[in-house]
Amino acid sequence: MSWIFEPWPWYLGGLFIAITLILLLLLGKSFGFSSNLRTMCSMMGAGKSCDFFCFNWKAQTWNLLFLVGTIAGGFIAYHFLSIDAAAIPLGENTIQKLNELGIESAGKAYVPTELYSNQTFSSLKNIGILILAGFFVGFGSRYAGGCTSGHAISGLSNLQLPSLIAVIGFFIGGLIMVHLLFPFIF
């Protein structure tokens, strides 16, 4: 039973995603997490002031359950099914470049503690970065008509050209962020 505490191979995650997607396609549903925000806003009455939120949100409750299950599953896996939060194996060049940018925990922790700890909120710069990043993610997912998971998993499997264009844009944006903006910010 110790296998459950070990990291699983990447292809099992892909297999589980494929099975989930096939089930959603058979049920006539499309996958995407960003649509949950619209559903939650509609549930709280946002449709009274904005037509975008005026829709039958009860038809989307399955996606909210999926969101809750994902959060609960991540919590259970991290707190009860992992021996420790081992560092992700990174190349020496990557660790060195991150160290030069002030990310001293690179290669030592699962996520950079400089970015993902409570101390992050003690810096106005970090708070500003988080707010700006949240705005861009929210604006981008709405402007693109869905989030990365919706376009990359559901849209591409349905052979939708807009999803292919969106995914290419996500990758280009990620490359720009990592190679141009990240060093400038940090």
N, C-alpha and C positions, 0 to 999 in steps of 0.2 A: 504493500500500500504506500510505500515511500515515493513511488513514481509521481504521485499527485503533488508532492512538494517540490519537485524538480521542474526547471523550465521545459516546456513542451516544444517540440519542433515547430518551426514556422508554418510548415505545410498543413498541420492540423488546424491552425487558425484559419487558413485559407479554405480548408474543407468545410469547417463549421460555417464560415461566411457563405460559401456556395450553397450549402444545404438550406440555410436560412433564406437566401435569395430565391432559391427554387420554390420553397414553400410560399414566400410572399408573392411570387409571380403566379403561382397556381391559385392563390387566393385573390388575385387581382389587386394587390396592394403594391405601393412603391415605397422604397426605403429612403429614409433621410431624417436626420435629427433636427435640422433647423426648422422643419415644419412644426415641431413641438412648441416652439416659441409662439408661433401664430395661433396654435390651438389653445395654449394657456391664456394668451391675451384675449382670445374670443370667449373663453370660459368666464373670464373676469369682467366681461361686458364691454370690451373695446369696440365691438361692432356697433355700439350706439353712437360712437363719434367718428368712426372710420369704416368705409365700405369694405376695405381689404379684410377686416376681421369679421365681417358679417357672412358667416357660412355655418353649415351644420357641423359643429365641432364634435358632436357625439360620434360621428362616423370615424373620427380620428383617435378615439380613446385607446385603441389597440397600440398605436404608436407611443402614446404616453406610458402604457404598461411596459412596452419595449424599453423605453428610456429608463424607467424605474428599475427594471430588471438588469439593465446594463450597469447602472450605478451600484445597485446592491451586489451584483456579481463581482464587480471590481473591488468593492469594499471587502467582501468575503474572501476573495482570492488573495488580496494584499495582507489582511489582518489574520487570517486563519489557515491559509493554504500555502504560505511561503515561509521558508525558514528564515530568510533575511532579505533585506532589500539590497541585493548585491549590485555592484556597479555594472553597467553595460560595458562590454569590452570595446574599447575605442583604440584606434591606431595612435601610435606615439606622436605622429605629426599633429593629429587632431587635438590631443591632450596638450601639446606644447602651444599650439595656436590659441586654444581656449585659455590656458594659463596666462598667456601674454595679454589677453583681453580682460583679465581679472577674474576669470572663472577658475578658481583654485581647486574646486571640488571635482573637476572633470576627471573621470576615470576612477574616482574614489567613492562616489555616491551614485545611486540610481538616477537621480535627476540633480541638476546643479542647485546646490543649496543657496547660492547667491541669488537665484531667481525664484525658488520655490520654498522659501521658509517664511516664517512670520516676521523675520527681520526685514524682509523685502518691503513691508509696509511702513518702515521707519524712514524711508527715503522718498522725497517728493518726486525725484526723477523716476524711480521705479513705479510709483503710483501713477504718474503721468503716462509712462509707457504702457502699463496695464490697461488704463482707460482708453488710450488711443488704439491699442491692439484690439480691445474688445469692440470698439466702434468699427474698426476696419473689418473684423471678422463678421460682425452683424450686418454691416452695410454690404460687404462683399457677398455674403451668402444670399441676401435678399436680391441684390442686383443680378447675381448669376442665376437666380431662380432655384437655388438649392445649395446645399453644403457639399463639401468634398465627399462625404460618404454617400450622399444621394446621387450625385453625378457619377462618381467613379465606380460605385458598386451597382446601383440600380440603373442609371442612365446608360452606361457603357454596355451592360448586359442586354439592354433593350435596343442596342445599336442606334442610339439617338445622337445625331450630329451635334446638337447644342451641348450635350454632355461631354463629347470628345473635345470640343473647343474649350469648354470650361476647365476640364482636367488639364489640358495643355497650358491654359492660363494659370492654373494653380501651381504647376511645376515651374513655369517661368517666374512667377511671383516668389516661390520658395527659393529659387536660385538667386534672384535679385536680393532677397532678404539676407540669405546666408553669406553671399560673397560681397555685397556692396553695403547694405544698411547695418547688418549686425556689427561689423567692425567699427563702423562710424558711431553707432549708439553706445557701444561698450568700449 
